[in-house]
Amino acid sequence: MNDTLLTMLRQLRVSGLAQRLDVRLQAAAGHNFGHAEFLELILQDEMAVRTDRQISRRVKTAAFRDPRTLE
């Protein structure tokens, strides 16, 4: 991935996409994904990163005294 593309992704604040773009580009080339399929995959990656960050922020804000698992 070139520096210009990485800079633009950071300016657009899609860091999840920037982290996984190289992997997705290789997968797209290997599996002959269409444009729409490729776009769907990279947007899913970005949504997953944002969801993870949101959950982490909420857990931190909640300031649980003793975090436990559901088990």
Secondary structure, 3 states (H helix, E strand, C coil): CCHHHHHHHHHCCCHHHHHHHHHHHHHHHHHCCCHHHHHHHHHHHHHHHHHHHHHHHHHHHHCCCCCCCCC
